[in-house]
Amino acid sequence: MYPRAILARQVPLAQLLKKEYIEEMGERAKKETIDLVIFEEYDTIAVRVQDDRHKTKRFTIIDDRQRIELESSDVTVVDIWKSDCPALFKEKDSMKAKVELERVLSRDN
């Protein structure tokens, strides 16, 4: 899907945010990573693989703030649910995970 892109896994959140957001980060946020980041020439896409914990009120608040900060830092955010990409979540079968990810990303675009 992104033939010229650079793919990176477990990218620290701070590497993707503008300085103003990094300065306000708490200790917990400084430890957060984005599951998969697609670096394209003109776009950066943060792919967050979510499990059922992210449906709770606490995680929803954290995820919403993270989304706002990422999007304000010119990063596109795509959330993928574990149920849509079980192989990607397990990080075991890379070929199956690639097919799952392509299916979900093409659906979101």
The first five atom37 places (N, CA, C, CB, O) and aatype in JSON, in Angstrom:
{
  "aatype": [12, 18, 14, 1, 0, 9, 10, 0, 1, 5, 19, 14, 10, 0, 5, 10, 10, 11, 11, 6, 18, 9, 6, 6, 12, 7, 6, 1, 0, 11, 11, 6, 16, 9, 3, 10, 19, 9, 13, 6, 6, 18, 3, 16, 9, 0, 19, 1, 19, 5, 3, 3, 1, 8, 11, 16, 11, 1, 13, 16, 9, 9, 3, 3, 1, 5, 1, 9, 6, 10, 6, 15, 15, 3, 19, 16, 19, 19, 3, 9, 17, 11, 15, 3, 4, 14, 0, 10, 13, 11, 6, 11, 3, 15, 12, 11, 0, 11, 19, 6, 10, 6, 1, 19, 10, 15, 1, 3, 2],
  "atom_mask": [
    [1, 1, 1, 1, 1],
    [1, 1, 1, 1, 1],
    [1, 1, 1, 1, 1],
    [1, 1, 1, 1, 1],
    [1, 1, 1, 1, 1],
    [1, 1, 1, 1, 1],
    [1, 1, 1, 1, 1],
    [1, 1, 1, 1, 1],
    [1, 1, 1, 1, 1],
    [1, 1, 1, 1, 1],
    [1, 1, 1, 1, 1],
    [1, 1, 1, 1, 1],
    [1, 1, 1, 1, 1],
    [1, 1, 1, 1, 1],
    [1, 1, 1, 1, 1],
    [1, 1, 1, 1, 1],
    [1, 1, 1, 1, 1],
    [1, 1, 1, 1, 1],
    [1, 1, 1, 1, 1],
    [1, 1, 1, 1, 1],
    [1, 1, 1, 1, 1],
    [1, 1, 1, 1, 1],
    [1, 1, 1, 1, 1],
    [1, 1, 1, 1, 1],
    [1, 1, 1, 1, 1],
    [1, 1, 1, 0, 1],
    [1, 1, 1, 1, 1],
    [1, 1, 1, 1, 1],
    [1, 1, 1, 1, 1],
    [1, 1, 1, 1, 1],
    [1, 1, 1, 1, 1],
    [1, 1, 1, 1, 1],
    [1, 1, 1, 1, 1],
    [1, 1, 1, 1, 1],
    [1, 1, 1, 1, 1],
    [1, 1, 1, 1, 1],
    [1, 1, 1, 1, 1],
    [1, 1, 1, 1, 1],
    [1, 1, 1, 1, 1],
    [1, 1, 1, 1, 1],
    [1, 1, 1, 1, 1],
    [1, 1, 1, 1, 1],
    [1, 1, 1, 1, 1],
    [1, 1, 1, 1, 1],
    [1, 1, 1, 1, 1],
    [1, 1, 1, 1, 1],
    [1, 1, 1, 1, 1],
    [1, 1, 1, 1, 1],
    [1, 1, 1, 1, 1],
    [1, 1, 1, 1, 1],
    [1, 1, 1, 1, 1],
    [1, 1, 1, 1, 1],
    [1, 1, 1, 1, 1],
    [1, 1, 1, 1, 1],
    [1, 1, 1, 1, 1],
    [1, 1, 1, 1, 1],
    [1, 1, 1, 1, 1],
    [1, 1, 1, 1, 1],
    [1, 1, 1, 1, 1],
    [1, 1, 1, 1, 1],
    [1, 1, 1, 1, 1],
    [1, 1, 1, 1, 1],
    [1, 1, 1, 1, 1],
    [1, 1, 1, 1, 1],
    [1, 1, 1, 1, 1],
    [1, 1, 1, 1, 1],
    [1, 1, 1, 1, 1],
    [1, 1, 1, 1, 1],
    [1, 1, 1, 1, 1],
    [1, 1, 1, 1, 1],
    [1, 1, 1, 1, 1],
    [1, 1, 1, 1, 1],
    [1, 1, 1, 1, 1],
    [1, 1, 1, 1, 1],
    [1, 1, 1, 1, 1],
    [1, 1, 1, 1, 1],
    [1, 1, 1, 1, 1],
    [1, 1, 1, 1, 1],
    [1, 1, 1, 1, 1],
    [1, 1, 1, 1, 1],
    [1, 1, 1, 1, 1],
    [1, 1, 1, 1, 1],
    [1, 1, 1, 1, 1],
    [1, 1, 1, 1, 1],
    [1, 1, 1, 1, 1],
    [1, 1, 1, 1, 1],
    [1, 1, 1, 1, 1],
    [1, 1, 1, 1, 1],
    [1, 1, 1, 1, 1],
    [1, 1, 1, 1, 1],
    [1, 1, 1, 1, 1],
    [1, 1, 1, 1, 1],
    [1, 1, 1, 1, 1],
    [1, 1, 1, 1, 1],
    [1, 1, 1, 1, 1],
    [1, 1, 1, 1, 1],
    [1, 1, 1, 1, 1],
    [1, 1, 1, 1, 1],
    [1, 1, 1, 1, 1],
    [1, 1, 1, 1, 1],
    [1, 1, 1, 1, 1],
    [1, 1, 1, 1, 1],
    [1, 1, 1, 1, 1],
    [1, 1, 1, 1, 1],
    [1, 1, 1, 1, 1],
    [1, 1, 1, 1, 1],
    [1, 1, 1, 1, 1],
    [1, 1, 1, 1, 1],
    [1, 1, 1, 1, 1]
  ],
  "atom_positions": [
    [[0.81, -1.2, 0.0], [0.0, 0.0, 0.0], [0.85, 1.26, 0.0], [-0.92, 0.0, 1.19], [0.51, 2.26, -0.65]],
    [[1.94, 1.22, 0.72], [2.83, 2.37, 0.83], [4.23, 1.93, 0.42], [2.82, 2.96, 2.28], [5.09, 1.72, 1.27]],
    [[4.47, 1.8, -0.88], [5.72, 1.2, -1.35], [6.99, 1.97, -0.97], [5.67, 1.07, -2.82], [8.05, 1.37, -0.85]],
    [[6.89, 3.26, -0.78], [8.09, 4.05, -0.45], [8.16, 4.42, 1.03], [8.12, 5.31, -1.29], [9.04, 5.18, 1.44]],
    [[7.25, 3.91, 1.79], [7.17, 4.28, 3.21], [8.21, 3.54, 4.04], [5.77, 3.98, 3.75], [8.69, 2.47, 3.68]],
    [[8.53, 4.15, 5.15], [9.35, 3.52, 6.17], [8.41, 3.11, 7.29], [10.5, 4.48, 6.69], [7.64, 3.92, 7.8]],
    [[8.46, 1.83, 7.65], [7.61, 1.32, 8.72], [8.44, 1.16, 9.99], [6.95, -0.04, 8.32], [9.57, 0.66, 9.95]],
    [[7.87, 1.59, 11.09], [8.56, 1.46, 12.38], [7.58, 0.95, 13.42], [9.19, 2.82, 12.83], [6.41, 1.35, 13.43]],
    [[8.06, 0.06, 14.29], [7.21, -0.48, 15.35], [7.62, 0.1, 16.69], [7.29, -2.03, 15.38], [8.79, 0.41, 16.93]],
    [[6.62, 0.25, 17.58], [6.83, 0.72, 18.94], [7.63, 2.02, 18.98], [7.55, -0.35, 19.74], [8.67, 2.12, 19.62]],
    [[7.1, 3.01, 18.27], [7.73, 4.33, 18.21], [7.3, 5.14, 19.44], [7.34, 5.08, 16.89], [6.11, 5.26, 19.71]],
    [[8.26, 5.7, 20.18], [7.89, 6.52, 21.34], [6.98, 7.68, 20.92], [9.14, 7.07, 22.03], [7.25, 8.37, 19.93]],
    [[5.92, 7.88, 21.68], [4.96, 8.93, 21.38], [5.65, 10.28, 21.24], [3.9, 8.99, 22.48], [5.31, 11.06, 20.34]],
    [[6.6, 10.56, 22.1], [7.28, 11.86, 22.08], [7.97, 12.15, 20.75], [8.29, 11.91, 23.21], [8.15, 13.31, 20.4]],
    [[8.37, 11.12, 20.02], [9.04, 11.33, 18.72], [8.08, 11.87, 17.66], [9.66, 10.03, 18.23], [8.52, 12.37, 16.62]],
    [[6.78, 11.76, 17.92], [5.79, 12.15, 16.92], [5.1, 13.48, 17.25], [4.75, 11.06, 16.79], [4.4, 14.05, 16.41]],
    [[5.3, 13.96, 18.46], [4.56, 15.15, 18.91], [5.37, 16.43, 18.77], [4.14, 14.97, 20.34], [6.6, 16.42, 18.79]],
    [[4.64, 17.53, 18.62], [5.27, 18.85, 18.63], [5.79, 19.13, 20.04], [4.26, 19.96, 18.18], [5.32, 18.57, 21.02]],
    [[6.78, 20.0, 20.1], [7.46, 20.33, 21.35], [6.5, 20.73, 22.46], [8.46, 21.44, 21.11], [6.68, 20.34, 23.61]],
    [[5.49, 21.51, 22.13], [4.56, 22.0, 23.15], [3.86, 20.86, 23.89], [3.51, 22.91, 22.51], [3.56, 20.99, 25.08]],
    [[3.6, 19.76, 23.21], [2.95, 18.62, 23.85], [3.95, 17.8, 24.67], [2.28, 17.72, 22.8], [3.6, 17.27, 25.73]],
    [[5.16, 17.71, 24.2], [6.19, 16.95, 24.92], [6.47, 17.6, 26.26], [7.49, 16.86, 24.08], [6.65, 16.91, 27.27]],
    [[6.51, 18.92, 26.28], [6.79, 19.65, 27.52], [5.72, 19.41, 28.57], [6.91, 21.14, 27.23], [6.0, 19.52, 29.77]],
    [[4.5, 19.1, 28.17], [3.38, 18.89, 29.09], [3.16, 17.42, 29.45], [2.12, 19.45, 28.5], [2.26, 17.11, 30.23]],
    [[3.96, 16.53, 28.9], [3.76, 15.1, 29.11], [4.03, 14.69, 30.55], [4.65, 14.3, 28.17], [5.0, 15.14, 31.17]],
    [[3.16, 13.82, 31.07], [3.39, 13.22, 32.37], [4.32, 12.04, 32.24], [0.0, 0.0, 0.0], [4.67, 11.63, 31.13]],
    [[4.72, 11.48, 33.37], [5.64, 10.34, 33.36], [5.06, 9.14, 32.62], [6.0, 9.94, 34.79], [5.79, 8.45, 31.9]],
    [[3.77, 8.88, 32.79], [3.13, 7.75, 32.11], [3.17, 7.94, 30.6], [1.68, 7.57, 32.59], [3.48, 7.02, 29.85]],
    [[2.84, 9.14, 30.15], [2.81, 9.43, 28.71], [4.2, 9.33, 28.08], [2.24, 10.83, 28.47], [4.32, 8.96, 26.91]],
    [[5.23, 9.63, 28.85], [6.59, 9.55, 28.33], [6.99, 8.11, 28.0], [7.58, 10.14, 29.33], [7.92, 7.88, 27.23]],
    [[6.3, 7.15, 28.59], [6.59, 5.74, 28.36], [5.75, 5.14, 27.23], [6.37, 4.96, 29.63], [6.0, 4.01, 26.82]],
    [[4.77, 5.88, 26.74], [3.87, 5.36, 25.72], [4.55, 5.25, 24.36], [2.64, 6.24, 25.61], [5.41, 6.05, 24.0]],
    [[4.14, 4.23, 23.63], [4.63, 4.04, 22.27], [3.44, 3.85, 21.34], [5.61, 2.83, 22.19], [2.35, 3.46, 21.77]],
    [[3.68, 4.12, 20.08], [2.68, 3.87, 19.04], [3.07, 2.55, 18.39], [2.61, 5.05, 17.98], [4.22, 2.34, 18.02]],
    [[2.09, 1.66, 18.25], [2.35, 0.3, 17.78], [3.07, 0.24, 16.44], [1.07, -0.46, 17.69], [4.06, -0.48, 16.29]],
    [[2.57, 0.99, 15.48], [3.14, 0.98, 14.14], [3.04, 2.38, 13.56], [2.43, -0.06, 13.22], [1.98, 3.01, 13.64]],
    [[4.12, 2.87, 12.99], [4.1, 4.18, 12.35], [4.56, 4.02, 10.92], [4.98, 5.2, 13.12], [5.58, 3.39, 10.63]],
    [[3.79, 4.61, 10.02], [4.11, 4.6, 8.6], [4.6, 6.01, 8.26], [2.86, 4.17, 7.71], [3.83, 6.97, 8.3]],
    [[5.88, 6.11, 7.92], [6.45, 7.4, 7.55], [6.49, 7.48, 6.03], [7.88, 7.57, 8.16], [7.26, 6.78, 5.37]],
    [[5.65, 8.34, 5.49], [5.63, 8.57, 4.06], [6.26, 9.93, 3.79], [4.18, 8.49, 3.48], [6.53, 10.7, 4.71]],
    [[6.48, 10.21, 2.53], [7.11, 11.48, 2.17], [6.32, 12.68, 2.69], [7.26, 11.58, 0.65], [6.91, 13.62, 3.22]],
    [[5.0, 12.65, 2.56], [4.18, 13.79, 2.96], [3.19, 13.48, 4.07], [3.43, 14.3, 1.78], [2.33, 14.31, 4.38]],
    [[3.29, 12.31, 4.67], [2.32, 11.95, 5.69], [2.95, 10.98, 6.69], [1.06, 11.32, 5.06], [3.78, 10.14, 6.32]],
    [[2.56, 11.11, 7.92], [2.94, 10.17, 8.97], [1.65, 9.59, 9.52], [3.81, 10.85, 10.1], [0.74, 10.32, 9.91]],
    [[1.59, 8.27, 9.54], [0.38, 7.58, 9.99], [0.71, 6.76, 11.23], [-0.21, 6.68, 8.86], [1.57, 5.88, 11.2]],
    [[0.01, 7.05, 12.33], [0.16, 6.3, 13.56], [-0.94, 5.24, 13.62], [0.11, 7.23, 14.81], [-2.12, 5.58, 13.62]],
    [[-0.55, 3.99, 13.66], [-1.5, 2.89, 13.73], [-1.49, 2.37, 15.17], [-1.15, 1.74, 12.7], [-0.48, 1.85, 15.66]],
    [[-2.63, 2.52, 15.84], [-2.75, 2.06, 17.22], [-3.6, 0.79, 17.24], [-3.38, 3.16, 18.14], [-4.76, 0.81, 16.83]],
    [[-3.02, -0.31, 17.7], [-3.74, -1.57, 17.8], [-4.38, -1.62, 19.18], [-2.78, -2.81, 17.56], [-3.7, -1.64, 20.2]],
    [[-5.72, -1.63, 19.2], [-6.47, -1.51, 20.44], [-7.09, -2.85, 20.85], [-7.57, -0.46, 20.3], [-7.6, -3.59, 20.01]],
    [[-7.03, -3.13, 22.14], [-7.75, -4.28, 22.68], [-8.92, -3.78, 23.51], [-6.8, -5.2, 23.53], [-9.18, -2.57, 23.55]],
    [[-9.63, -4.67, 24.18], [-10.85, -4.3, 24.89], [-10.61, -3.3, 26.03], [-11.5, -5.52, 25.44], [-11.54, -2.6, 26.43]],
    [[-9.4, -3.24, 26.56], [-9.11, -2.25, 27.62], [-9.37, -0.83, 27.12], [-7.65, -2.38, 28.1], [-9.73, 0.06, 27.9]],
    [[-9.19, -0.62, 25.83], [-9.35, 0.72, 25.25], [-10.8, 1.14, 25.1], [-8.67, 0.78, 23.89], [-11.1, 2.25, 24.65]],
    [[-11.72, 0.26, 25.49], [-13.14, 0.61, 25.5], [-13.58, 1.16, 26.86], [-13.99, -0.62, 25.14], [-14.7, 1.64, 27.01]],
    [[-12.68, 1.09, 27.85], [-13.01, 1.61, 29.17], [-12.91, 3.13, 29.19], [-12.08, 1.0, 30.24], [-12.25, 3.73, 28.34]],
    [[-13.58, 3.73, 30.14], [-13.6, 5.2, 30.25], [-12.18, 5.75, 30.41], [-14.48, 5.64, 31.43], [-11.82, 6.73, 29.76]],
    [[-11.39, 5.13, 31.26], [-10.02, 5.61, 31.52], [-9.19, 5.61, 30.24], [-9.33, 4.73, 32.58], [-8.55, 6.62, 29.91]],
    [[-9.19, 4.51, 29.53], [-8.39, 4.43, 28.3], [-8.96, 5.31, 27.2], [-8.31, 2.98, 27.82], [-8.21, 5.87, 26.4]],
    [[-10.27, 5.45, 27.15], [-10.88, 6.31, 26.14], [-10.41, 7.75, 26.3], [-12.42, 6.25, 26.23], [-10.11, 8.43, 25.32]],
    [[-10.33, 8.21, 27.54], [-9.85, 9.57, 27.81], [-8.39, 9.72, 27.38], [-10.0, 9.92, 29.31], [-8.03, 10.7, 26.72]],
    [[-7.56, 8.76, 27.74], [-6.14, 8.79, 27.35], [-6.0, 8.73, 25.84], [-5.37, 7.62, 28.01], [-5.24, 9.5, 25.26]],
    [[-6.73, 7.83, 25.2], [-6.65, 7.68, 23.74], [-7.12, 8.94, 23.02], [-7.48, 6.48, 23.29], [-6.53, 9.34, 22.02]],
    [[-8.18, 9.56, 23.53], [-8.69, 10.79, 22.9], [-7.66, 11.91, 22.99], [-10.0, 11.23, 23.57], [-7.43, 12.63, 22.01]],
    [[-7.04, 12.06, 24.15], [-6.02, 13.1, 24.29], [-4.84, 12.82, 23.37], [-5.54, 13.2, 25.76], [-4.33, 13.72, 22.71]],
    [[-4.42, 11.57, 23.32], [-3.31, 11.19, 22.46], [-3.65, 11.49, 21.0], [-2.97, 9.7, 22.64], [-2.81, 12.0, 20.25]],
    [[-4.87, 11.16, 20.59], [-5.29, 11.41, 19.21], [-5.23, 12.92, 18.89], [-6.73, 10.87, 18.98], [-4.72, 13.32, 17.84]],
    [[-5.76, 13.73, 19.8], [-5.76, 15.18, 19.58], [-4.32, 15.71, 19.45], [-6.49, 15.9, 20.74], [-4.03, 16.51, 18.56]],
    [[-3.44, 15.25, 20.31], [-2.05, 15.7, 20.28], [-1.35, 15.23, 19.01], [-1.29, 15.2, 21.51], [-0.59, 15.99, 18.4]],
    [[-1.59, 14.0, 18.6], [-0.98, 13.49, 17.37], [-1.49, 14.24, 16.15], [-1.26, 11.98, 17.22], [-0.71, 14.67, 15.3]],
    [[-2.81, 14.39, 16.06], [-3.38, 15.07, 14.9], [-2.96, 16.54, 14.85], [-4.9, 14.96, 14.91], [-2.77, 17.1, 13.77]],
    [[-2.8, 17.17, 16.02], [-2.32, 18.54, 16.06], [-0.84, 18.62, 15.69], [-2.54, 19.14, 17.45], [-0.33, 19.7, 15.37]],
    [[-0.16, 17.49, 15.74], [1.25, 17.41, 15.34], [1.39, 16.89, 13.92], [2.02, 16.5, 16.3], [2.46, 16.44, 13.52]],
    [[0.29, 16.95, 13.15], [0.27, 16.55, 11.74], [0.5, 15.06, 11.52], [1.31, 17.33, 10.97], [1.12, 14.66, 10.53]],
    [[0.0, 14.25, 12.44], [0.07, 12.8, 12.31], [-1.35, 12.27, 12.15], [0.78, 12.15, 13.55], [-2.23, 12.59, 12.95]],
    [[-1.57, 11.45, 11.13], [-2.85, 10.79, 10.93], [-2.93, 9.6, 11.87], [-3.04, 10.35, 9.44], [-1.97, 8.83, 11.98]],
    [[-4.06, 9.43, 12.55], [-4.22, 8.34, 13.51], [-5.24, 7.33, 12.97], [-4.66, 8.88, 14.9], [-6.35, 7.7, 12.57]],
    [[-4.84, 6.07, 12.97], [-5.73, 4.98, 12.58], [-5.77, 3.99, 13.73], [-5.27, 4.3, 11.24], [-4.73, 3.46, 14.14]],
    [[-6.95, 3.73, 14.25], [-7.12, 2.73, 15.3], [-7.59, 1.43, 14.69], [-8.11, 3.22, 16.38], [-8.55, 1.39, 13.91]],
    [[-6.92, 0.37, 15.05], [-7.27, -0.97, 14.58], [-7.58, -1.81, 15.81], [-6.12, -1.61, 13.71], [-6.81, -1.83, 16.77]],
    [[-8.71, -2.49, 15.77], [-9.12, -3.3, 16.91], [-8.56, -4.71, 16.8], [-10.66, -3.34, 17.01], [-8.48, -5.29, 15.71]],
    [[-8.18, -5.23, 17.93], [-7.63, -6.58, 18.03], [-8.52, -7.59, 17.29], [-7.48, -6.99, 19.49], [-8.02, -8.5, 16.64]],
    [[-9.83, -7.42, 17.41], [-10.76, -8.36, 16.77], [-10.67, -8.31, 15.25], [-12.18, -8.07, 17.22], [-10.99, -9.29, 14.57]],
    [[-10.24, -7.16, 14.69], [-10.09, -7.03, 13.24], [-8.75, -7.55, 12.74], [-10.26, -5.58, 12.83], [-8.62, -7.93, 11.58]],
    [[-7.76, -7.57, 13.61], [-6.4, -7.98, 13.21], [-5.74, -8.83, 14.29], [-5.54, -6.74, 12.92], [-4.76, -8.4, 14.89]],
    [[-6.26, -10.02, 14.55], [-5.68, -10.84, 15.62], [-4.22, -11.23, 15.37], [-6.5, -12.09, 15.8], [-3.44, -11.31, 16.32]],
    [[-3.84, -11.48, 14.14], [-2.45, -11.85, 13.86], [-1.51, -10.67, 14.08], [-2.31, -12.37, 12.41], [-0.4, -10.85, 14.59]],
    [[-1.95, -9.49, 13.71], [-1.15, -8.29, 13.94], [-0.96, -8.05, 15.43], [-1.81, -7.07, 13.28], [0.13, -7.69, 15.87]],
    [[-2.01, -8.26, 16.2], [-1.95, -8.06, 17.65], [-0.97, -9.04, 18.29], [-3.35, -8.22, 18.27], [-0.23, -8.67, 19.2]],
    [[-0.98, -10.27, 17.82], [-0.1, -11.3, 18.39], [1.35, -11.15, 17.93], [-0.61, -12.68, 18.03], [2.27, -11.65, 18.58]],
    [[1.56, -10.46, 16.81], [2.89, -10.26, 16.23], [3.58, -11.59, 15.94], [3.76, -9.41, 17.17], [4.79, -11.73, 16.15]],
    [[2.82, -12.57, 15.46], [3.38, -13.89, 15.18], [3.53, -14.14, 13.68], [2.49, -14.98, 15.8], [4.65, -14.21, 13.17]],
    [[2.42, -14.26, 12.99], [2.42, -14.59, 11.56], [2.46, -13.29, 10.76], [1.16, -15.44, 11.18], [1.41, -12.68, 10.53]],
    [[3.64, -12.87, 10.34], [3.79, -11.56, 9.71], [3.05, -11.45, 8.38], [5.25, -11.26, 9.5], [2.57, -10.37, 8.04]],
    [[2.96, -12.53, 7.62], [2.25, -12.46, 6.34], [0.75, -12.27, 6.56], [2.51, -13.75, 5.52], [0.12, -11.44, 5.9]],
    [[0.19, -13.02, 7.5], [-1.23, -12.88, 7.82], [-1.5, -11.5, 8.41], [-1.67, -13.99, 8.8], [-2.51, -10.87, 8.1]],
    [[-0.59, -11.02, 9.24], [-0.74, -9.69, 9.84], [-0.72, -8.61, 8.76], [0.38, -9.43, 10.88], [-1.47, -7.64, 8.82]],
    [[0.14, -8.78, 7.77], [0.23, -7.82, 6.66], [-1.09, -7.76, 5.89], [1.39, -8.19, 5.71], [-1.57, -6.68, 5.55]],
    [[-1.67, -8.92, 5.62], [-2.95, -8.98, 4.91], [-4.04, -8.31, 5.74], [-3.33, -10.45, 4.6], [-4.85, -7.54, 5.2]],
    [[-4.08, -8.59, 7.04], [-5.07, -7.96, 7.92], [-4.92, -6.44, 7.91], [-4.94, -8.49, 9.36], [-5.9, -5.71, 7.78]],
    [[-3.69, -5.99, 8.05], [-3.43, -4.55, 8.12], [-3.8, -3.86, 6.81], [-1.95, -4.29, 8.44], [-4.42, -2.8, 6.82]],
    [[-3.45, -4.46, 5.68], [-3.81, -3.88, 4.39], [-5.32, -3.8, 4.23], [-3.22, -4.71, 3.24], [-5.84, -2.8, 3.72]],
    [[-6.02, -4.83, 4.66], [-7.49, -4.84, 4.57], [-8.09, -3.7, 5.39], [-8.06, -6.19, 5.04], [-8.95, -2.97, 4.9]],
    [[-7.64, -3.54, 6.62], [-8.2, -2.51, 7.49], [-7.8, -1.12, 7.02], [-7.73, -2.73, 8.93], [-8.64, -0.21, 7.03]],
    [[-6.57, -0.93, 6.6], [-6.15, 0.4, 6.14], [-6.85, 0.8, 4.84], [-4.63, 0.42, 5.92], [-7.19, 1.97, 4.66]],
    [[-7.08, -0.13, 3.96], [-7.77, 0.21, 2.71], [-9.23, 0.55, 2.99], [-7.66, -0.96, 1.71], [-9.83, 1.34, 2.27]],
    [[-9.79, -0.06, 4.02], [-11.17, 0.24, 4.42], [-11.27, 1.65, 5.01], [-11.67, -0.79, 5.44], [-12.27, 2.33, 4.8]],
    [[-10.23, 2.09, 5.74], [-10.23, 3.4, 6.39], [-9.94, 4.54, 5.42], [-9.21, 3.42, 7.5], [-10.29, 5.69, 5.7]],
    [[-9.33, 4.25, 4.3], [-8.97, 5.31, 3.33], [-10.08, 5.56, 2.34], [-7.7, 4.96, 2.58], [-9.95, 6.42, 1.47]]
  ]
}
